Every structure is written in structure tokens, then in C-alpha cells.
Amino acid sequence: MPRQEKNATARTLYRLVDVQNLRSVIRERYVGEAFTMYDIAVGGREALLVLGAMVTEHAKWARDIEELTGQPAVVGNMTAAGALIIRRSDRGAWAVTFGMGFQLIDQALVDSSFGQRIAIRLGDPTKISSITRSAIDAGARVSRVTVPTGDGLSRFGFESFGEMVTRLVVRGRVPGLTHDGDVTVRGADALNIPLGRTAADLVADLDCIEALLATEPPEGMQVLEQLVPVRKPATRVSALDHLLAEALTAEDRDHQLALSWPFEHIGDNAPPTHFKLLSSGTGRGGASLREGLPDLDDLLAPLGRTSAPLDRLKQMRIQLFGSAEDDDPVSSAIPARKWLAFETPFDGKRYCLFDGQWFQMEDQYADQLVALTEEIFRKKFETVLPAWTAEFDEEDDYNKHLAAELGGICLDRKFVHTTAHKRGFEACDVLLRDGTLVHVKKTPKSAPASHLFAQALVSTESLAMHPQAVRQLRELVQEQGGDPTWVKDRPERVVIAMARKNPITAAGLFTFSRVTLVRAVHGIASRGIDVYVAPIALER
């Protein structure tokens, strides 16, 4: 019996936005003799069919063969590519690609995370087989976890805050699609899903998918859509950048603009004491070494003198140094944009700039973050920490005073070295007699405290997991004149102390500082360790 042909087949689908005309979707390099364009109609919709081949006369690996063997290797490639562009709305379109057809599409017009949003809505929460996720914390971690048989989110170790999904593979079904039954759907920017084989069925499936986008995610899947990176369309990114430019040059500074701390670009290096503000065309020697750490005014001052602040921002870098010596850098020259934190509403949604990248954030996500941060702040450390007065010029001066007042020992800028942390890490700024680890940072209004939170988490995890770190810390304490028995086999209490003129609040922290705090506190508390956020009055 002949095999019955299916009425739907798996296709790669893109959702396009800001499409002026269908031909503008095709990248300029593929408009020419090698590709033919046909203005057609599909299911009564305006459409464009592009067909051709990408020809390489001499394959890249052919030269390797010639060098290895001495034998001429005259061999090339011809790769077929096709794309069917179908009008979706006045300024939108669909792109169904075939073979290498995805190369034809102008990626600036692609609706970012479209495939992921569809996969979230049609997927069964218990039948997720693969998640690719990225964390926004002390490292730019990207991981893919796969469970071939499929499972729920808990099996993947997905965290509600500070992680975002960039690709999802899940089984599910959508009533109304030509393919009537469960399907495996792969979603990222593009969507891989069975679509109708006839023109009428294809258009009907596209309408069904468009309608699905307007629905809410099913129970158990909402968490996957709370934080989404914004890379496209170019017009949305451009509009957000325009709002950023206005904030950078505004006389009445928006409270949602601040200096961030790109700690993932610094890692375990020694704490910085000086910095340079560099510009394109000048080397390290062309900028003066400044004492202390950069603040928002340092970054904004050069921008206020230009009509194109974002162009000027692109030319700027900040490099950190561990001493007053020009040859002692503790970081690379970090792009100035990565030092900015900015939050703004746009088109009915909320967006944040973090580490130079835009993110869209659900209101519910932001509200939950504030609630969790407030809960953390409500837990009070029983000891009132002494004020940071004008007599303490440096953080080290205050920490020595704090240690003396509380009967502990100052370990500021004293490093514990292990095989896992060869460059060393700060166990704490002050160690108390009962083993409490106190981390201290002056957090002025313009600077989120993300670095402090991440530092506390790294220290606690290292001491809780690595006996070598505990032994090294005991030796360090003894060298500094303290009692090594103060160091517990594993930490029992951690205090994150922030000095600020006005007490810091949950609402006063930027979104990504809240993310880092929640992740740090939950990570520490999950090991049975008490953690407190304590204020220090900053008196000037």
C-alpha cells in the first residue's frame, strides 16, 4: 500500500517586522544574477519567491588539502537556497525558508524570540526536551540542558530570576493547525514547526500562529517569558537607544539612569583603586590615571558636549587599575556602554539596559523582584554598624574601624588562593569572632551594588564547597593576628553592608541589581547560611 502523503511538513518560519516592501527583506548581496525574484500571490496574499544558489568556486578547506598533499584541489560548492516571503500586515511579513534560505533574510527585520514565544504557548510544560538559557549574573553563562524523554522545568534547574531562555524544544499541539496532533517544536528567533503543504493551508496556519501570539502562556510556562533580550527589530532598538541618548544629555537627570558595574569583565582580579577614561584614537598613555572608581558624572561629562552622545559613547572605554601605577591594569578597556544601567517604558512595556544589551521585562516580573528584595531587607542584622564619617577616606580605613568596633579582624584586600581561584578572592572585608563574614561597600546613588552581591556569593560558595579555601583563610587570619578558630568549617552567617547617605531600599535598586541580590541571597541561604543586608550611615 503506497505511503499516504502528509498534509503538513516541518518548515523554518520567521516573523518579520518593519517591512516596507517584500523585496527589502532580501539582503543586498543576494540581489543579482544568482537569484531570481518572483512577485506572486499565495492564498490570496501578496508574496515574493526568491530562488537561487550560493556558489563557491574554491572551497575554504581546499587550500588545506593542497598544503597537506601537494595535490591541486579545485573543488567548490553550490548550495541551493529559497525563501517565500508572504505579507502579514501593512508593515509585517512571514518568511518561510528552504535549504540555506535563512541566509537571504535581513536579520535586522526578524522579530526577536518569536519562535521561542510560540513554543512557550503551544508546548506541554511536562514535555520540554531542551532549554538553552543565559544567566545575567557574575558571568556570561550560556548552557543547554537536554532531557530526551521530556520533562518539566524543575528537571532543568531553571531559576525564576536572572535567567532567560534563548531556545526551547518542546512537544505540544495547537488546535487549528493543519497538522492535527502532537508535534515537536523548536523555537528561538525562528520557529521550526509543521506547516500546511498547500497555499490555503499554509496561510491558514500562519493566521493560527499569529492568533496564538496574542494569548497568554499556559500555566507553568510563564516564567520562561519574564525576561527577553531585545536584539531586533532594528527600529525598536533604535527607539530605545534614542531614549537612552536623551537621558544621557538631560539636564534634569532621570533617576532610572545609573552607573553599573560590569564585574563579569573583571573576574577574580585584585580590587581596582584607579581608572582611566579612554577614547578611540588614544592609547592607555593618552589618558590620565584617576584615583578611585568612576562614577556616572565621569561618564556623562564628555557626552554633554556632543549632539551625538551614542556615537561618542561608542568611542569611550573605561579601564581599571589595581594601583597608581600605569602598568597595573586589573581589567581590559571595557566599553563605556557596558557601564550604564538604564530603565524606561516604551510602547506599553518596560525595558532595561544591562551590560550594553536591551531587555524587555514583564511588569509582573519586576513587581515580584521588588517584593523579594523587600523581604530580604526586612531581615535585620542585630548589630548596628558604625557610621562611615568623613575621617575615613578609603574603604580600608572604614573596615579597620569596623573591625576594631566589633572585635573582629580586617581582611580587606587580603586574598584567599585556591586551585579554583588561582588569582584569589576576598573572603570578606571584616571577619567577626563568631565567624560572621561581613562584606562592605560604599554604594553612592549612581552605582548599583551588583558587584558587592556577586562578591558575597562567590566568597560564600567557595568557603562552603572547598576545604582548601577554609584552610587558606585560617592561615590568612593567623597571619593578620587573628584567631584561626574564628573561621568555621563552613560559613554560618554573611552580612552584606552598604554605606549610603540615604538608606538603600528595594525600590532604590536597579532591576538587575535586584536580580543579582535575589540570586546571591537565595544561593547563600540554600546552603543553610543566614544572610543579612545591613545599612551603614554615610555621613559627609
Secondary structure, DSSP 4 states (H G I P E B T S, - for coil): -PPPPPSEEEEEEEEEES-SSGGGGB-GGGSSTTEEEEEEEETTEEEEEEEEEEEESS-TTHHHHHHHH-------EEEEEEEEEEEEETTEEEEEEEETGGGGB-GGGB-TTHHHHHHHHHEEEEEEEEEEEEE-SSS--EEEEEEEEEE-GGGGT--SSSEEEEEEEEEE--TTSSS-S-EEEEESSSEEEEEESSHHHHHHHHHHHHHHHTSPPPTTTGGGGSEEEE---HHHHHHHHHHHHHHHH-SS--TTEEE---GGGTTTSPPP-EEEEEETT--GGGS--EES---HHHHHTTGGG-S-HHHHHHTEEEEEESSS-TT-BSS--EEGGGGEEEEEEETTEEEEEETTEEEEE-HHHHHHHHHHHHHHHHS--SSPPPPB-TT--SHHHHHHHHHHHHT-EE-TT-EE--SS-TT-EE--SEE-TT--EEEEEE--TTS--HHHHHHHHHHHHHHHH-HHHHHHHHHHHHHTT--GGGS-SS--EEEEEEEESS---TTTS-HHHHHHHHHHHHHHHTTT-EEEEEEEEB--
